[in-house]
Amino acid sequence: MGNSSLYSQQGVRAFYFRQDLRDPLEFLSLGDGGALVVALEKEGTPSPVTPACASPGQVDLSERSAYGCRPTGQDSHRDDTDPSSCVSTQTVDSWLSQWKQHRNSACSFSAYHGASFKLAMDVNKKTGELFYLFLRPIDDSAFPQASNMALVYPAGDSTKLGQVQKARVGLFRHFHLTVPILAFDHDKKTFVYQVNDNPPVKLNTPEDIVNSLNERFRSQVAACQGNKPALYCSGIIMHAANNDQFFPWDYPPRRNNAGISFFYYRSDAVGNDFHVSWAGPWGMIFKTVEQQNIDRQNVDIACLYPSDVDTNLGIGDQIPVFNKAAALCQPNPNRNPGDIARYYKPEMQPGSDPSSCRYSIRMTQRVNDVTTASADALFAAWRDTQRDNIDGHYRCSFSTKNANEFLAAIKASTLHYYLNWNELMIRSYPNQTPAEVAKLPIEAFFYQRGNSPDPAIRWQKKYSTLTGVASEDLPPVVEVNFDKNSNGNAPFKLYHP
């Protein structure tokens, strides 16, 4: 396959090669170091990787329809069993002439009829180009069922070997597939399996985790794949502790059935200062939502306040300041109801998305519908309505389910309306048994630069004892430097004893 997405609704651009077609090494050079090779069928068993048509050379997909099989404007043929369009009987030279003349509007050959496919190969040999095979979109849930997969790289090229080994880890992480790596011997025109090319897949070494943390800190994506909020694939989810006598996964009973305060750390959310010394110099880091989904270690991330709103205030009172049923993402409507009525609509409910900006009277006067407004409009509305003449505890929270709302919260975090960090609320999670602690998506333990690493080290050891996780799989201890003027855009560093 080439380097196009497996999930494109326009189909997948792949390549077909064999010994009598163009040099496979040129094909391999098109990808990120190598190629993912997938058999279309194994012993008569259909594969989820299905062809749509064949092309004797490259075409511009922006001028094609029906997965690349038809000229533009013929997408009605997408659902045809065979969407190819070359139907008349002509000689190879006639097809070659037509191909050279029309190219992007030329017809495609069948991937289901032997004579048509052979004709496509014969034309391809005269074009001097690579032989293209267009596949139908591949559903990620069905992809692991594909047969006879392998990653291939040019034998002797250590750089490309390293790249396909990285791709192999990615396939294991996302699909739980162990795919072999094969070296293609150019001289012998054979594929070779070499044991040293296929080490056991080791996910997330401490160095990998630190590299990932720094990459996610630098990332400023507006949204993740599928228009998911940015916290799915970028930024750092952190919880700070100022008392090393308690484990960071613990929380006081008053937060039971409520929410736990974290903060969201990303390069475009820090502003001029992001020191969290008041919150605590040590803590833990949770995995991204995408990785939580993969590892089946999900927690419920409820909302993001662009500024700290001090959710701990009055949390033990008979009538708390914040609504526990809403994971502290909303003010308690039963406390000072007159004030609440000035700031929030009466229909405010906890629900599966307990964020409160969509119920904010001031916000909706500016943007009408918070759930459909742009991130820039939401940022401007929050900036102009949530600071002056409003009790800071009544500032509204943004959704972690809506990409534009979450991006607006990132932008607004730089305003530092109260303290120098934001407040990310996660619903209180089970944490009483070893199995419950092991279920938490803990990625690392951290200490702030200039402080002792000892508490983080003790927590790592306690986590190991409690959960029985193997030493090589323990969340590492990392140092974090929140000073943006001296961290070189890489605030995380692996702790070495």
Secondary structure, DSSP 8 states (H G I E B T S, - for coil): --SS-TT-TT-EEEE---TTSS-HHHHHTTSSSSEEEEESEETTEE-S--EEEEESS---GGGEEGGGTEETT-GGGTTSSS-----S---HHHHHHHHHHHGGGS--B-SS-HHHHHHHHHHHHHHTS--EEEE----TTTGGG-EEEEEEEETT-HHHHHHHHHHHHHHHHHH-----EEEEETTTTEEEE-GGGS-------HHHHHHHHHHHHH---SSBTTTB-GGGTSSEEEEEES-TTS-TT---GGGTTSEEEEEEE-GGG-TT----TTT-SEEEEE--HHHHHHHT----EEEEESS---TTTTTTSSS-SB-GGGTTSSB-TTSSHHHHHHHB-TT---SSS---GGGBHHHHHHHS-TTTS-HHHHHHHHHHHSSTTS-GGG---EESS-HHHHHHHHHHHTT-SSSSS-EEEEE----SSHHHHHHS-EEEEEEETTS-SHHHHHHHHHHHHHH---GGGS--EEEE---TTTSTT--EEE---
